[in-house]
Amino acid sequence: MWPTRQQQHAQISSALHDYSANVRNLPGAAENLARDTLAMQFVASLRREDYYRRVQERPIPKRKADPNSGTFDAERAVAYHMQTGNVEEAAWLVFLMTHFARPASSGWLRLQQVYGRLGAGVWDWQTVSHNPQAMISWLAATWTSIDGRFGNHRKYESLRPDSNRSFSDVLLSYLGWIGQGGHQAFFANKILEAGNNPATIFDALYRSMNVRTFGRLAKFDYLALIGRYGIAPIEPGSAYFKGATGPASGARLLFTGSHTGAATEAQLQSWVDQLDASLHVGMAVMEDALCNWQKSPTSFVHFKG
């Protein structure tokens, strides 16, 4: 799989082997098959990071940012708005991408139909931030006409207006978190408060993010995207194992040989920090790869949704 990445895969697999032999034993990846499978998950995660970089390298046509054009692409839409200086719309789309997520079965269809008002306009940042009730009322009246699904990271969400996980609650709490000044002012203030370290700023935002139904995973996903697109100069310096299921399970499996092995969150973080000092992949890749690997430790599965 991915012939151009075979050298990278071999290098990561070898680095894992050397780390286990010389630094800290990795019982979960002691066998060649498990180690090669984990290395492939690292490659898959690195490919995703490279994808976001490539998307931003070329000029994006306006139609890619129009949810009613027939060629809408959410990732390129964010890049388009950044390229044209519309940071507010870019950040708003990152929120929508995080909330709806992207299932393998229907892609961005649900986001596209909501964002594009089912072909009757666009729920853009300027409109929604000034009158959120208009979008809430529209969705309450049209939700049964919305196609697609929520992505796996948001599989418990609902479009039903009477749900305890309704979009209205999520939206209003998000607007309350960002504040009336908008995204640029909000992130600028957080940078002033937290300092110049990208990981410190990420952590300050993560800890302050009080958005309805946004648990550990949604907060991590949202802020990672904010950093990837350069909306704010941030990157995760931690895997945020507290409250994590998949990544923590993967780390436990790797370092103890069991999904439920005895290790504190602080120990897991210390161990992955030490491992990353050898692999140099970053915490976003580490978190993603460990989460996906523990689902199928000896047979590579390319998780897309």
N, C-alpha and C positions, 0 to 999 in steps of 0.2 A: 504494500500500500504506500502511495506517495513516493515514487522512486527517487525524486529529487531530495527527499528527506532521509534517505537511508543512512547517509554518513552522520547526520545529526542524531538519528536514532542510535547508531552504534556508539557514538561518543557519549551519549547520556547513559546508555546501558553499561558501558565500561566505567564511567564515573561512579555509578551506583555500586558496581562491584568493588571498585577500589575504596570507596567510602566505607562500605560494609566491612572490608578486610582491615582497613587501617585506622578508621576513626571511631565509628560506632556500628555495631552489628545491626543489620536490617533483616531480621528473621522472616518478615513477611515477603521479602523479595530474595530469599536465599536461593531458590531454584531459578534456573535460567528462564523458564517460561514466564514465571511471575515477574521477574526483573525486566524481561523484554516487553512484557505487556505494560508495565508501569512506564517504561521508557517511551513506548508508543503513545501513552496518554499524555506524557509531557510534550511530545511532538505535536499532538493534536491541539493542545492548549496553546503552544507557541504559534501554531498556524493561525489560530483565531486572533491572537495578538497581532500577527503580521497582517492579517486581513484588514483590521481596522486601520493600520498604518497605510496600507496600499490604497484603501478607499479615499483617504485624505490627500494622497499625493497628486491626483489629477483633478482638473476642473470638473465640477458636477453640473450637468444640465438642469435647468429649473424644473423640468417635468418630473425629475426623480423626487423632488420635494413636494409635488402636488398629489395629494391622495386620490384625486379624481382624474388623473391623467391616463391611467391604465398602465403606467410604468413606474409607479411609486415604489421606492425602496427606502425603508426607514433608516438604515445605516447611512446611506448616501444622502438622505434628506438632512440629517444632522450635519454632515460634512458640508453640504451646500449652504446651510444657514451660517455655519462658522466662516466659510469662505466669503460670504456676502456681508459679514459683520453683524448678523442678527443672532447674537448670543442668547437672547431671551427665548427665541423660538427653538434654538438648538437644545437648550436645557429643558424646555417644556417637552420636547419630543423624547428626550432621554427619560424623563419621568414616565411618559406614556409607554415607551418601550419596556421599561422596567415593570410597570403595573400589568400590562397585558402579556408580556413575555412572548416568546416565539415558539409555538409548537411545531414539530416536524411535519404534522399533518396538514396544517393550513397556513403556515408562515405568518406573515404580518396582516392577514386578511381582517381580523377583528379590529386591530388598531387602525388600519386603513379606513374601515367603514365608519368607525366612531369619529376619528379625526376628520374625515371628509364628509361628515353629516349625511352619510348615505347618498352622496352625489350632489348635495344641495348647498355646498359651501365648505368652509374649513373652521373647525374649532381651534383657532390659533391662540397664542398666548395673550395677545392684546385683548381679544374678545372675552376670553374666559376669565382672565385675571380681573377685568373690570366688572364682569357680570357672571359669576360662576353659576348662579341659579338658572340662567338660561340654558346652559349645557346640561345641568342636572335635570331640568324639566323635559328637555328634548329627549334625553336618554330614557327617562321614565316612560315616555310616550312611544318610543320606537325600539326598545330593547329586544323585543321578540323578533324584530326584522334583522338583527345583527347576526351575521354568519361567523364562521371560524370558531376558534377555541382559545382559552387561556393557555399559556405555555406551562411546562411542567413545574417551573419555579413558582407559579402563581395558580396552581391547579385548584385551589380552594376558593378562589374569588368568584364573584357572581355579578351579573348585570341586573339582576332583579332589584328594583328599587326598595323593596321591603326586606331585603336580606340584611343580616347583621354584618356582612362584608360588602356593603353596597359601594358603588363608585363615588357616590356623593360624599360619604364620610371620608374616603381616601382623599378625594380632591380637596375638600375644605381643610383637612388637616395639613395637606401639602402646602396649600396657599398660606396657611397660618405659619408654617415653618419658614417658608421663604420670606414672607413679609411683603408689605406694600411697595417697597423699593425695587423689587424684582431680583432676578438671579444674580446679575452682575454686582449690585450693591451688597447683596447677602454674602456672596463668596468673598468679595473684597473685605468686608468686615471680619469674616472668619479668619482670613489670612492675617489681618492686622492683629487679631487676638491671639492667634496660635503661633505666629512666627513664620520663618521661611522654609522650614523642613517639610517636604511634601508628605511624609508619613505622619508627622505631627498634625498637619492641617487635616489630612484624611481622618485621623482619629478624632479630632475635635468635631468634625462634621458628623461622623458616625455616631458619636455619643450624644449629639444634640438632635439627631433626626427622629423626631416624634411624629411619625406619619402612620395613620391608621392602617393596620394589617401589614405594614412593612416590618417584618422581623429581621433577624440577622442576615439572611440571604438576600432579601430585597434591598436592604440598605447597602450591603457590600456590592451588589450588582450595579445599583444606581451610581454610587460614588466611583466605582471602577470605570464606568462609562464616562462620567464627568471628567475623570483624569485622562482617559484614552483620547478624548476629543479636544483636550486642552481648554476646556471650559473653565477649569480651575487647575492650578499646578499641584496636583495631588497624586499620590499612589499609596497603596496599602503597604504598611510596614509590618503588618501582622496578618495572620490567617483568621483571626477572630473565632477561635474555637469555642468560646462560651456561647452556648445556644446552638452550636452547629451539630448536625447529625452526620451527613456524608463526609465532609472533610476531616472531622475528628475521628470518625470510624476508620477512614483511610490511613490517617496518621498512626492510630493505635495498631492497626493491622501491620503497617510497615515496621514500626519500631518495637512492637511486642510480639508480633506473630498472631494476634487475635483481634477481631473487631471490638472486643470488649476488654482488652488487656488493661491492666492497672497502670494508669498514668494520669497525672493532673493536667489541666489545661495549660498551666505554666510550663510543665515539663514538655508537653507536645510542642508548644511554641518555641521553646529553647532548642529542641531537637530539629525542628524544621528550619529554624534560623541557621543552625550549624550546617545542615544539609545544603541549604541554598548558598552558603558561602563556597561550596564546592561546585554546585550546578549553575549558579548565577541565572536563575530563571525568574525570580521575583515572586512575591507572595500571591499575586493574582493567578499566575500560572500554577504555583504550588497548590493553592486551594482548589482550583478547578481539576487539576490532574489527579490529586489524591481522592477527591470526591468521586470522580468517574471510575478510577481504577478499582476502588473497593466494591463497586457493584459487580465487577467481573474480573477478578484478580489474575486469572490465567488465560483469558481469551479476550482479545481486544474488541471492544464495541465502540463505534464512533457515535457518541451521544451528541445530537444536534439541537434538541429542543429543551 
